[in-house]
Amino acid sequence: MAITTKKVLKMTFSNAAGKAVTISLNEPKEGITVAEIQSVMDQIIAKDIFFTSGGGLMSKKDIKIVGTTTEDLYDQPQ
């Protein structure tokens, strides 16, 4: 039995078509601030480095850090 935890940073943008586009990054650094994340999102939008089927990323929509804990209760012996 093992317990594992995982965090994922989810940055959601609106594209030119008004659709939500999420970029996820595993294991964000501890203590990262909203201001730091917003700054990165602004840079992503300004540099226009991602293109989606609905066009470029136009604005910030949402920021979340999602944490999950998994408790592995059984593994079949090999």
N, C-alpha and C positions, 0 to 999 in steps of 0.2 A: 504494500500500500504506500502510495506516494501522493503528496499534495504539491501541486504546482500552481504558481500564480503568474499572470501575464497582464501587461498593460499595453494598450494600443491608443495612440493619438489619432483622432479622426478630425480632419479639417474639411469642412464642407463649403463649397463655393456654388454660386449660381453661374451658369454659362450664358452665352449670348441668346440661347433659346429659352432661358428662364428655368432650365432644369437643374436639379441638384447634382453635383459631382463631388464625390468624397475621395480624398487622398488619405490613406492610412499609413502610419509609421509605427512599427513595433518598438516597444521598450523606450519611450521618451525619457530624457534625462530627469532625474529626481529634481524637484524644485523648479522646473520650467514654469515661467510666468505667462499669464494671458498676453501681456504686452509683447513678450518675445515671440509668441506664436503668431499674434496679429501682424507683427513686423515681417515675419517670414511669409505669411499669406499675402501681404501687400507686395512683397518682392516677386512672388510667383505671378501675381496678376500683372504687375508692371512689366516684367520681362517676357510675358506672353509665351512661356516655355511649354505649356500643355495645351493641346488642341483636342477637343472632344467632338463627337458626332453632332453636337449642338453648337459648335463654335468654341471660341476661346473662353477662358474664365474671366468673369466680369466683376464679381463682388464676393465678399465674405458672407457666409450664411450661418455657420455654426462651428463651434469647437467643442470637442468632448475628449476626455481621457476615459476609456472604458477598461475596467479591471475585471478579470475573471479568475476564479479559483476553481481548480479541478482536483477532485479527490478520486484517485484511481483505486477502486475497491477490489478489483480482481483481475489478474492476468493468468491466462491459461498456461500451465507449465509446458515447457518445450519438450 
